[in-house]
């Protein structure tokens, strides 16, 4: 089963380090994110999502490609999960849909009153500005760290929303110091469980067709909207 909380992870990128730059600070990192958000239109990246459960000491891994685009003031996302089972996760028009072709079923979740919270996760460090980050989280700078040969700033986020904090007491972002976007995220869940998202082969300003942001369902597909 796929976790809806993990689908809200929505954030990516890639870059090389700038030479002879000044040491990063929280303000400088947030300003770089502001600049990246101001020019953001589309992006495509490969991802690896890892869900770790301490009680059984097991990690569930999903791999695929994620697509983002700005549509007006909204951010749309399509995640094409290719391994281990094919799934498609679409966030569009304030609705999250999870399509499982194998069983011909689409689970639909309306963002409703939680629209801003869901969107904050979708653009967490990617497409969202540093100022928006500060509105939704208490942000602290944890120093620099190299991830996949990319110099990054490590940020600790504590959700201001009690509802989000009950699910994710702490979130760690690794922000590319050159481009101001996240290449790795870790969502702490308590009891030692966590969710790690890693992004690579990022293509900013990718040409993505409208067809990508559409579920290819069939006449046999059932649409289910769970309550609660």
C-alpha positions, 0 to 999 in steps of 0.5 A: 500500500502506498502512504498518502503522507509520503506522496506529499513529499514533492520536491527535487533538483540537482546542481554543481557547487559554486566556487569560493562562495561565502559560508551559507546561513539560514537567510542566504539559503532561504533567499536562494530558494525564493529566487528559485521559486520565482522562476519555477515553471516545470521540472522532471526528476527520477526518485527513490522513496524509502519507507523505513519501519523500525519495529520490523527493521525493513525498508520499502523502496519505490522508484520512478519519475516525478513531474511538476509544473506551475499552473497559475498559482497552483503546483501540479504533480504526477509521480510515475512509480515504476518499481516494485508495482506500477502506480500513478499519483496525480495532484491536480485541481485540489485533488490527490488521485492514486491509480493502480492499473493492476487492479484498475482502481483510483483512490481519490482524496479531496484536499478540501480544507487541507489544501494549503497543507498538502500544497506545502508538502508538494512544493517543500523545497522545490517550487515553494519559496523560503518565505512560504517555508517559514510560514508553515514551519519553524526552520533552523539551519543545521550546517552544510553537507555533501549529498551525491557530490552536491554541496547542500544546506541541511535544514530542520523543519518543525511543522507549525500545524499540530495536525502535520506535526502529529504525523511528522514531528520533524522534517530534514531538507537538503537544499542544493546551495547553488539552485536553492531546491531540495535534492533529499528529504527525510520525514521523521515519524516517531518510534524510529520510523522515517521516510526518505526521498532522494532525487536525481537526473533533475531537469528544470524547465523540462518540456512536459506535455499536458498528457503527462498530467492525466491518468490513463484509466480505462472503462473498467477503472473504479474510482473510490473516495474513502471517507475520513 
